[in-house]
Amino acid sequence: MSNKIYKEPIKEEMETTINVLYSENKLSLYTNKVNLQKKLNKLLGEPTKEYKIKRSIVGSTWDIPLKEKDKITKIILKANIYEL
């Protein structure tokens, strides 16, 4: 994995979205939180899509098949997606 440059979002614009796409049989996870993107990169590997402005990453999306329950469990337990 190369050295990636992340752009920290404005606090009011931070978001994490989890969509369950039943017709496509997958879970789609989007975040623009830098710490969470780094954790998910370690847990899940490279994202399906990275959103960039110039060379900086401003958000990432991972698509996980619903049958991969181990990955989904890791996301919930280890990535602390809720950051409570």
Biopython code that builds the backbone (N, CA, C, O; Angstrom):
import numpy as np
from Bio.PDB.StructureBuilder import StructureBuilder

atoms = [
    (1, "MET", "N", (0.854, -1.182, 0.000)),
    (1, "MET", "CA", (0.000, 0.000, 0.000)),
    (1, "MET", "C", (0.895, 1.237, 0.000)),
    (1, "MET", "O", (1.770, 1.376, 0.855)),
    (2, "SER", "N", (0.680, 2.105, -0.930)),
    (2, "SER", "CA", (1.480, 3.322, -1.037)),
    (2, "SER", "C", (1.046, 4.338, 0.016)),
    (2, "SER", "O", (-0.011, 4.207, 0.632)),
    (3, "ASN", "N", (1.882, 5.347, 0.205)),
    (3, "ASN", "CA", (1.558, 6.409, 1.143)),
    (3, "ASN", "C", (0.413, 7.231, 0.572)),
    (3, "ASN", "O", (0.548, 7.818, -0.502)),
    (4, "LYS", "N", (-0.701, 7.278, 1.270)),
    (4, "LYS", "CA", (-1.873, 7.994, 0.789)),
    (4, "LYS", "C", (-2.017, 9.310, 1.531)),
    (4, "LYS", "O", (-1.678, 9.416, 2.710)),
    (5, "ILE", "N", (-2.511, 10.288, 0.841)),
    (5, "ILE", "CA", (-2.752, 11.606, 1.422)),
    (5, "ILE", "C", (-4.256, 11.780, 1.578)),
    (5, "ILE", "O", (-5.004, 11.737, 0.602)),
    (6, "TYR", "N", (-4.686, 11.976, 2.822)),
    (6, "TYR", "CA", (-6.109, 12.160, 3.102)),
    (6, "TYR", "C", (-6.378, 13.617, 3.439)),
    (6, "TYR", "O", (-5.557, 14.278, 4.075)),
    (7, "LYS", "N", (-7.525, 14.111, 3.014)),
    (7, "LYS", "CA", (-7.934, 15.476, 3.337)),
    (7, "LYS", "C", (-8.982, 15.397, 4.431)),
    (7, "LYS", "O", (-10.021, 14.759, 4.267)),
    (8, "GLU", "N", (-8.702, 16.042, 5.533)),
    (8, "GLU", "CA", (-9.617, 16.062, 6.678)),
    (8, "GLU", "C", (-10.851, 16.895, 6.322)),
    (8, "GLU", "O", (-10.719, 18.050, 5.918)),
    (9, "PRO", "N", (-12.063, 16.312, 6.470)),
    (9, "PRO", "CA", (-13.271, 17.078, 6.148)),
    (9, "PRO", "C", (-13.602, 18.089, 7.246)),
    (9, "PRO", "O", (-13.132, 17.974, 8.379)),
    (10, "ILE", "N", (-14.399, 19.056, 6.897)),
    (10, "ILE", "CA", (-14.920, 20.002, 7.881)),
    (10, "ILE", "C", (-15.798, 19.202, 8.845)),
    (10, "ILE", "O", (-16.556, 18.331, 8.419)),
    (11, "LYS", "N", (-15.697, 19.494, 10.125)),
    (11, "LYS", "CA", (-16.382, 18.703, 11.153)),
    (11, "LYS", "C", (-17.879, 18.539, 10.867)),
    (11, "LYS", "O", (-18.435, 17.461, 11.078)),
    (12, "GLU", "N", (-18.522, 19.587, 10.395)),
    (12, "GLU", "CA", (-19.955, 19.527, 10.119)),
    (12, "GLU", "C", (-20.273, 18.662, 8.901)),
    (12, "GLU", "O", (-21.423, 18.268, 8.706)),
    (13, "GLU", "N", (-19.263, 18.366, 8.083)),
    (13, "GLU", "CA", (-19.489, 17.592, 6.862)),
    (13, "GLU", "C", (-19.017, 16.142, 6.971)),
    (13, "GLU", "O", (-19.068, 15.408, 5.985)),
    (14, "MET", "N", (-18.556, 15.715, 8.156)),
    (14, "MET", "CA", (-18.129, 14.332, 8.339)),
    (14, "MET", "C", (-19.335, 13.415, 8.254)),
    (14, "MET", "O", (-20.402, 13.703, 8.796)),
    (15, "GLU", "N", (-19.136, 12.292, 7.552)),
    (15, "GLU", "CA", (-20.242, 11.346, 7.450)),
    (15, "GLU", "C", (-19.739, 9.939, 7.185)),
    (15, "GLU", "O", (-18.675, 9.731, 6.603)),
    (16, "THR", "N", (-20.533, 8.985, 7.629)),
    (16, "THR", "CA", (-20.337, 7.575, 7.321)),
    (16, "THR", "C", (-21.704, 7.028, 6.977)),
    (16, "THR", "O", (-22.656, 7.180, 7.743)),
    (17, "THR", "N", (-21.802, 6.391, 5.824)),
    (17, "THR", "CA", (-23.075, 5.868, 5.355)),
    (17, "THR", "C", (-22.936, 4.373, 5.089)),
    (17, "THR", "O", (-22.005, 3.930, 4.417)),
    (18, "ILE", "N", (-23.881, 3.606, 5.629)),
    (18, "ILE", "CA", (-23.915, 2.163, 5.379)),
    (18, "ILE", "C", (-25.236, 1.858, 4.685)),
    (18, "ILE", "O", (-26.312, 2.124, 5.221)),
    (19, "ASN", "N", (-25.137, 1.299, 3.491)),
    (19, "ASN", "CA", (-26.330, 0.920, 2.734)),
    (19, "ASN", "C", (-26.319, -0.582, 2.496)),
    (19, "ASN", "O", (-25.299, -1.151, 2.107)),
    (20, "VAL", "N", (-27.443, -1.208, 2.728)),
    (20, "VAL", "CA", (-27.596, -2.622, 2.399)),
    (20, "VAL", "C", (-28.362, -2.676, 1.086)),
    (20, "VAL", "O", (-29.534, -2.304, 1.024)),
    (21, "LEU", "N", (-27.692, -3.144, 0.038)),
    (21, "LEU", "CA", (-28.278, -3.222, -1.293)),
    (21, "LEU", "C", (-28.724, -4.663, -1.527)),
    (21, "LEU", "O", (-27.962, -5.489, -2.030)),
    (22, "TYR", "N", (-29.958, -4.946, -1.159)),
    (22, "TYR", "CA", (-30.463, -6.317, -1.226)),
    (22, "TYR", "C", (-30.503, -6.845, -2.652)),
    (22, "TYR", "O", (-30.207, -8.017, -2.885)),
    (23, "SER", "N", (-30.862, -6.001, -3.602)),
    (23, "SER", "CA", (-30.959, -6.465, -4.990)),
    (23, "SER", "C", (-29.588, -6.851, -5.545)),
    (23, "SER", "O", (-29.488, -7.726, -6.405)),
    (24, "GLU", "N", (-28.527, -6.194, -5.049)),
    (24, "GLU", "CA", (-27.166, -6.504, -5.489)),
    (24, "GLU", "C", (-26.456, -7.431, -4.508)),
    (24, "GLU", "O", (-25.321, -7.843, -4.749)),
    (25, "ASN", "N", (-27.121, -7.757, -3.407)),
    (25, "ASN", "CA", (-26.596, -8.675, -2.387)),
    (25, "ASN", "C", (-25.258, -8.189, -1.820)),
    (25, "ASN", "O", (-24.307, -8.960, -1.691)),
    (26, "LYS", "N", (-25.204, -6.880, -1.482)),
    (26, "LYS", "CA", (-23.970, -6.346, -0.925)),
    (26, "LYS", "C", (-24.239, -5.228, 0.071)),
    (26, "LYS", "O", (-25.311, -4.624, 0.091)),
    (27, "LEU", "N", (-23.230, -4.974, 0.894)),
    (27, "LEU", "CA", (-23.256, -3.884, 1.849)),
    (27, "LEU", "C", (-22.291, -2.834, 1.320)),
    (27, "LEU", "O", (-21.139, -3.152, 1.021)),
    (28, "SER", "N", (-22.732, -1.614, 1.202)),
    (28, "SER", "CA", (-21.899, -0.532, 0.692)),
    (28, "SER", "C", (-21.623, 0.429, 1.843)),
    (28, "SER", "O", (-22.548, 0.926, 2.485)),
    (29, "LEU", "N", (-20.354, 0.682, 2.093)),
    (29, "LEU", "CA", (-19.934, 1.524, 3.207)),
    (29, "LEU", "C", (-19.133, 2.697, 2.660)),
    (29, "LEU", "O", (-18.119, 2.506, 1.988)),
    (30, "TYR", "N", (-19.592, 3.916, 2.950)),
    (30, "TYR", "CA", (-18.891, 5.137, 2.527)),
    (30, "TYR", "C", (-18.520, 5.940, 3.760)),
    (30, "TYR", "O", (-19.315, 6.053, 4.693)),
    (31, "THR", "N", (-17.322, 6.496, 3.769)),
    (31, "THR", "CA", (-16.930, 7.415, 4.836)),
    (31, "THR", "C", (-15.952, 8.452, 4.304)),
    (31, "THR", "O", (-15.205, 8.209, 3.357)),
    (32, "ASN", "N", (-15.983, 9.612, 4.942)),
    (32, "ASN", "CA", (-14.973, 10.626, 4.633)),
    (32, "ASN", "C", (-14.144, 10.942, 5.881)),
    (32, "ASN", "O", (-13.360, 11.892, 5.879)),
    (33, "LYS", "N", (-14.314, 10.154, 6.942)),
    (33, "LYS", "CA", (-13.530, 10.318, 8.165)),
    (33, "LYS", "C", (-12.153, 9.681, 7.951)),
    (33, "LYS", "O", (-12.060, 8.496, 7.631)),
    (34, "VAL", "N", (-11.110, 10.451, 8.125)),
    (34, "VAL", "CA", (-9.751, 9.988, 7.826)),
    (34, "VAL", "C", (-9.367, 8.780, 8.678)),
    (34, "VAL", "O", (-8.894, 7.780, 8.138)),
    (35, "ASN", "N", (-9.558, 8.847, 9.996)),
    (35, "ASN", "CA", (-9.173, 7.729, 10.863)),
    (35, "ASN", "C", (-9.916, 6.451, 10.497)),
    (35, "ASN", "O", (-9.331, 5.368, 10.497)),
    (36, "LEU", "N", (-11.185, 6.572, 10.191)),
    (36, "LEU", "CA", (-11.982, 5.398, 9.828)),
    (36, "LEU", "C", (-11.545, 4.836, 8.480)),
    (36, "LEU", "O", (-11.520, 3.618, 8.303)),
    (37, "GLN", "N", (-11.203, 5.692, 7.537)),
    (37, "GLN", "CA", (-10.710, 5.215, 6.241)),
    (37, "GLN", "C", (-9.434, 4.403, 6.419)),
    (37, "GLN", "O", (-9.268, 3.361, 5.785)),
    (38, "LYS", "N", (-8.535, 4.872, 7.275)),
    (38, "LYS", "CA", (-7.283, 4.155, 7.524)),
    (38, "LYS", "C", (-7.543, 2.807, 8.185)),
    (38, "LYS", "O", (-6.926, 1.807, 7.817)),
    (39, "LYS", "N", (-8.462, 2.770, 9.167)),
    (39, "LYS", "CA", (-8.795, 1.506, 9.834)),
    (39, "LYS", "C", (-9.408, 0.517, 8.851)),
    (39, "LYS", "O", (-9.051, -0.661, 8.843)),
    (40, "LEU", "N", (-10.326, 0.996, 8.028)),
    (40, "LEU", "CA", (-10.981, 0.109, 7.072)),
    (40, "LEU", "C", (-10.007, -0.382, 6.004)),
    (40, "LEU", "O", (-10.137, -1.507, 5.520)),
    (41, "ASN", "N", (-9.038, 0.444, 5.634)),
    (41, "ASN", "CA", (-8.006, 0.008, 4.694)),
    (41, "ASN", "C", (-7.241, -1.179, 5.265)),
    (41, "ASN", "O", (-6.942, -2.132, 4.547)),
    (42, "LYS", "N", (-6.925, -1.123, 6.555)),
    (42, "LYS", "CA", (-6.199, -2.220, 7.202)),
    (42, "LYS", "C", (-7.067, -3.466, 7.322)),
    (42, "LYS", "O", (-6.594, -4.577, 7.084)),
    (43, "LEU", "N", (-8.344, -3.287, 7.692)),
    (43, "LEU", "CA", (-9.241, -4.427, 7.899)),
    (43, "LEU", "C", (-9.719, -5.070, 6.608)),
    (43, "LEU", "O", (-9.754, -6.295, 6.496)),
    (44, "LEU", "N", (-10.086, -4.252, 5.637)),
    (44, "LEU", "CA", (-10.749, -4.760, 4.435)),
    (44, "LEU", "C", (-9.884, -4.711, 3.176)),
    (44, "LEU", "O", (-10.206, -5.346, 2.172)),
    (45, "GLY", "N", (-8.807, -3.972, 3.232)),
    (45, "GLY", "CA", (-7.991, -3.792, 2.036)),
    (45, "GLY", "C", (-8.422, -2.543, 1.285)),
    (45, "GLY", "O", (-9.148, -1.695, 1.805)),
    (46, "GLU", "N", (-7.957, -2.456, 0.060)),
    (46, "GLU", "CA", (-8.232, -1.281, -0.759)),
    (46, "GLU", "C", (-9.737, -1.078, -0.965)),
    (46, "GLU", "O", (-10.476, -2.048, -1.129)),
    (47, "PRO", "N", (-10.191, 0.182, -0.956)),
    (47, "PRO", "CA", (-11.611, 0.460, -1.188)),
    (47, "PRO", "C", (-12.007, 0.191, -2.640)),
    (47, "PRO", "O", (-11.163, 0.158, -3.535)),
    (48, "THR", "N", (-13.300, 0.002, -2.847)),
    (48, "THR", "CA", (-13.835, -0.174, -4.192)),
    (48, "THR", "C", (-13.645, 1.109, -4.994)),
    (48, "THR", "O", (-13.337, 1.073, -6.185)),
    (49, "LYS", "N", (-13.834, 2.246, -4.316)),
    (49, "LYS", "CA", (-13.697, 3.543, -4.986)),
    (49, "LYS", "C", (-13.147, 4.564, -4.002)),
    (49, "LYS", "O", (-13.546, 4.595, -2.838)),
    (50, "GLU", "N", (-12.229, 5.397, -4.475)),
    (50, "GLU", "CA", (-11.711, 6.509, -3.684)),
    (50, "GLU", "C", (-12.097, 7.804, -4.385)),
    (50, "GLU", "O", (-11.931, 7.933, -5.598)),
    (51, "TYR", "N", (-12.607, 8.750, -3.629)),
    (51, "TYR", "CA", (-12.985, 10.049, -4.164)),
    (51, "TYR", "C", (-11.855, 11.013, -3.859)),
    (51, "TYR", "O", (-11.435, 11.132, -2.708)),
    (52, "LYS", "N", (-11.359, 11.703, -4.875)),
    (52, "LYS", "CA", (-10.186, 12.557, -4.708)),
    (52, "LYS", "C", (-10.452, 13.979, -5.184)),
    (52, "LYS", "O", (-11.248, 14.225, -6.090)),
    (53, "ILE", "N", (-9.759, 14.892, -4.541)),
    (53, "ILE", "CA", (-9.638, 16.268, -5.018)),
    (53, "ILE", "C", (-8.143, 16.470, -5.190)),
    (53, "ILE", "O", (-7.380, 16.464, -4.224)),
    (54, "LYS", "N", (-7.747, 16.648, -6.425)),
    (54, "LYS", "CA", (-6.327, 16.679, -6.800)),
    (54, "LYS", "C", (-5.690, 15.368, -6.367)),
    (54, "LYS", "O", (-6.089, 14.315, -6.864)),
    (55, "ARG", "N", (-4.713, 15.387, -5.456)),
    (55, "ARG", "CA", (-4.051, 14.160, -5.019)),
    (55, "ARG", "C", (-4.554, 13.658, -3.672)),
    (55, "ARG", "O", (-4.159, 12.579, -3.230)),
    (56, "SER", "N", (-5.416, 14.422, -3.015)),
    (56, "SER", "CA", (-5.885, 14.066, -1.674)),
    (56, "SER", "C", (-7.177, 13.258, -1.730)),
    (56, "SER", "O", (-8.083, 13.563, -2.506)),
    (57, "ILE", "N", (-7.245, 12.225, -0.895)),
    (57, "ILE", "CA", (-8.440, 11.395, -0.797)),
    (57, "ILE", "C", (-9.431, 12.075, 0.144)),
    (57, "ILE", "O", (-9.094, 12.390, 1.285)),
    (58, "VAL", "N", (-10.644, 12.299, -0.334)),
    (58, "VAL", "CA", (-11.664, 12.968, 0.482)),
    (58, "VAL", "C", (-12.764, 12.010, 0.926)),
    (58, "VAL", "O", (-13.616, 12.394, 1.727)),
    (59, "GLY", "N", (-12.768, 10.784, 0.431)),
    (59, "GLY", "CA", (-13.761, 9.793, 0.824)),
    (59, "GLY", "C", (-13.472, 8.461, 0.158)),
    (59, "GLY", "O", (-12.801, 8.399, -0.872)),
    (60, "SER", "N", (-13.990, 7.386, 0.764)),
    (60, "SER", "CA", (-13.776, 6.046, 0.222)),
    (60, "SER", "C", (-15.046, 5.220, 0.369)),
    (60, "SER", "O", (-15.830, 5.416, 1.297)),
    (61, "THR", "N", (-15.232, 4.283, -0.574)),
    (61, "THR", "CA", (-16.363, 3.364, -0.543)),
    (61, "THR", "C", (-15.862, 1.931, -0.640)),
    (61, "THR", "O", (-15.003, 1.608, -1.461)),
    (62, "TRP", "N", (-16.411, 1.087, 0.208)),
    (62, "TRP", "CA", (-16.142, -0.342, 0.149)),
    (62, "TRP", "C", (-17.451, -1.060, -0.132)),
    (62, "TRP", "O", (-18.474, -0.746, 0.477)),
    (63, "ASP", "N", (-17.429, -2.020, -1.048)),
    (63, "ASP", "CA", (-18.587, -2.862, -1.329)),
    (63, "ASP", "C", (-18.247, -4.270, -0.853)),
    (63, "ASP", "O", (-17.281, -4.875, -1.319)),
    (64, "ILE", "N", (-19.044, -4.784, 0.073)),
    (64, "ILE", "CA", (-18.793, -6.095, 0.662)),
    (64, "ILE", "C", (-19.991, -6.994, 0.387)),
    (64, "ILE", "O", (-21.116, -6.639, 0.740)),
    (65, "PRO", "N", (-19.774, -8.152, -0.237)),
    (65, "PRO", "CA", (-20.882, -9.091, -0.449)),
    (65, "PRO", "C", (-21.494, -9.510, 0.895)),
    (65, "PRO", "O", (-20.769, -9.719, 1.868)),
    (66, "LEU", "N", (-22.806, -9.631, 0.947)),
    (66, "LEU", "CA", (-23.476, -9.990, 2.199)),
    (66, "LEU", "C", (-23.073, -11.369, 2.702)),
    (66, "LEU", "O", (-23.194, -11.652, 3.894)),
    (67, "LYS", "N", (-22.600, -12.224, 1.815)),
    (67, "LYS", "CA", (-22.198, -13.569, 2.243)),
    (67, "LYS", "C", (-20.867, -13.558, 3.012)),
    (67, "LYS", "O", (-20.526, -14.551, 3.656)),
    (68, "GLU", "N", (-20.117, -12.458, 2.955)),
    (68, "GLU", "CA", (-18.855, -12.346, 3.687)),
    (68, "GLU", "C", (-19.116, -11.803, 5.090)),
    (68, "GLU", "O", (-18.781, -10.661, 5.407)),
    (69, "LYS", "N", (-19.715, -12.641, 5.909)),
    (69, "LYS", "CA", (-20.120, -12.240, 7.259)),
    (69, "LYS", "C", (-18.927, -11.900, 8.154)),
    (69, "LYS", "O", (-19.046, -11.061, 9.046)),
    (70, "ASP", "N", (-17.780, -12.544, 7.925)),
    (70, "ASP", "CA", (-16.591, -12.255, 8.724)),
    (70, "ASP", "C", (-16.158, -10.803, 8.556)),
    (70, "ASP", "O", (-15.832, -10.131, 9.534)),
    (71, "LYS", "N", (-16.155, -10.325, 7.322)),
    (71, "LYS", "CA", (-15.762, -8.934, 7.070)),
    (71, "LYS", "C", (-16.748, -7.965, 7.699)),
    (71, "LYS", "O", (-16.347, -6.958, 8.283)),
    (72, "ILE", "N", (-18.028, -8.263, 7.584)),
    (72, "ILE", "CA", (-19.054, -7.387, 8.149)),
    (72, "ILE", "C", (-18.922, -7.336, 9.668)),
    (72, "ILE", "O", (-19.084, -6.275, 10.271)),
    (73, "THR", "N", (-18.629, -8.473, 10.286)),
    (73, "THR", "CA", (-18.425, -8.527, 11.736)),
    (73, "THR", "C", (-17.203, -7.696, 12.131)),
    (73, "THR", "O", (-17.246, -6.963, 13.120)),
    (74, "LYS", "N", (-16.121, -7.805, 11.369)),
    (74, "LYS", "CA", (-14.915, -7.015, 11.659)),
    (74, "LYS", "C", (-15.219, -5.528, 11.610)),
    (74, "LYS", "O", (-14.748, -4.762, 12.450)),
    (75, "ILE", "N", (-16.003, -5.128, 10.629)),
    (75, "ILE", "CA", (-16.342, -3.708, 10.498)),
    (75, "ILE", "C", (-17.050, -3.216, 11.747)),
    (75, "ILE", "O", (-16.715, -2.161, 12.287)),
    (76, "ILE", "N", (-18.019, -3.977, 12.200)),
    (76, "ILE", "CA", (-18.824, -3.552, 13.344)),
    (76, "ILE", "C", (-18.019, -3.592, 14.640)),
    (76, "ILE", "O", (-18.106, -2.672, 15.453)),
    (77, "LEU", "N", (-17.235, -4.656, 14.835)),
    (77, "LEU", "CA", (-16.525, -4.825, 16.100)),
    (77, "LEU", "C", (-15.206, -4.065, 16.187)),
    (77, "LEU", "O", (-14.915, -3.460, 17.218)),
    (78, "LYS", "N", (-14.403, -4.085, 15.122)),
    (78, "LYS", "CA", (-13.051, -3.554, 15.222)),
    (78, "LYS", "C", (-12.883, -2.140, 14.683)),
    (78, "LYS", "O", (-12.038, -1.396, 15.180)),
    (79, "ALA", "N", (-13.653, -1.755, 13.694)),
    (79, "ALA", "CA", (-13.448, -0.450, 13.071)),
    (79, "ALA", "C", (-14.065, 0.687, 13.870)),
    (79, "ALA", "O", (-13.752, 1.852, 13.623)),
    (80, "ASN", "N", (-14.941, 0.373, 14.827)),
    (80, "ASN", "CA", (-15.594, 1.408, 15.634)),
    (80, "ASN", "C", (-16.245, 2.451, 14.734)),
    (80, "ASN", "O", (-16.000, 3.649, 14.879)),
    (81, "ILE", "N", (-17.072, 1.991, 13.807)),
    (81, "ILE", "CA", (-17.682, 2.892, 12.837)),
    (81, "ILE", "C", (-18.589, 3.927, 13.488)),
    (81, "ILE", "O", (-18.860, 4.979, 12.908)),
    (82, "TYR", "N", (-19.051, 3.628, 14.677)),
    (82, "TYR", "CA", (-19.964, 4.566, 15.356)),
    (82, "TYR", "C", (-19.210, 5.644, 16.096)),
    (82, "TYR", "O", (-19.757, 6.720, 16.338)),
    (83, "GLU", "N", (-17.956, 5.384, 16.465)),
    (83, "GLU", "CA", (-17.108, 6.330, 17.190)),
    (83, "GLU", "C", (-17.864, 7.041, 18.305)),
    (83, "GLU", "O", (-17.918, 8.269, 18.363)),
    (84, "LEU", "N", (-18.439, 6.243, 19.174)),
    (84, "LEU", "CA", (-19.204, 6.793, 20.302)),
    (84, "LEU", "C", (-18.285, 7.278, 21.408)),
    (84, "LEU", "O", (-18.757, 7.771, 22.432)),
]
sb = StructureBuilder()
sb.init_structure("model")
sb.init_model(0)
sb.init_chain("A")
sb.init_seg("    ")
for serial, (resi, resn, name, xyz) in enumerate(atoms, 1):
    if name == "N":
        sb.init_residue(resn, " ", resi, " ")
    sb.init_atom(name, np.array(xyz, "f"), 0.0, 1.0, " ", f" {name:<3s}", serial, name[0])
structure = sb.get_structure()
